[in-house]
Amino acid sequence: MDVDLISETLLTGLAGIVTGVKGKIYRQEATDMLLDINTAGNNVSISGDRKTVTFSHTDQRYPSAPGRFQYRQVLTTRSFPSGRHYWDVEGRKSGAWGVGVSYPSIERRGDQSGIGNNNKSWCLYRWYYNNNYTVRHDSNDINLPHVSSCRRIRISLDYEARRLSFYELSDPIRHLHTFTATFTEPLHGAFWVDGKGAWVRIIS
């Protein structure tokens, strides 16, 4: 048998094994998510496909639920107790909006219930008045130097590596910020909207 052919076959096989191992170690799942209407505040409207949250001046009069927020925000039904995941969102040009993650044990009423206003949630905000970004955790803000150049954001979670990252899906993709934290509960996707017509949509 041709020695070169044997060598090529062995190398191909080894490359396949290495690629498979890397895939298992580094794989990050593109995650499909739905908004949990039972957590939605009465000043947000949830679309029929449960992918879009829109600010509403009209009280939606949702039925009482123990997990419902007092303010204009909502969580996803799906949670992440481990693993690597990402999801993409798009927000409207007008209005302000925020995207991030939250523990299910977050307060649902009062000032401390806002996404990022406590030690149980992390958020990236985009402000309508200057198109700038702010990241917030435990009521601590960091104003980012980047001015928004597109309305699509990727949220990337690596639970075991203790990283939550935000990217602007511009061309090229731009890293905005990474939080490092030891997560102690499953994490839900979190969304906040404010201002006439403001909306955020899950697009991945």
Order of alpha helices (4+ residues) and beta strands (2+ residues): alpha-beta-beta-beta-beta-beta-beta-beta-beta-beta-beta-beta-beta-beta-beta
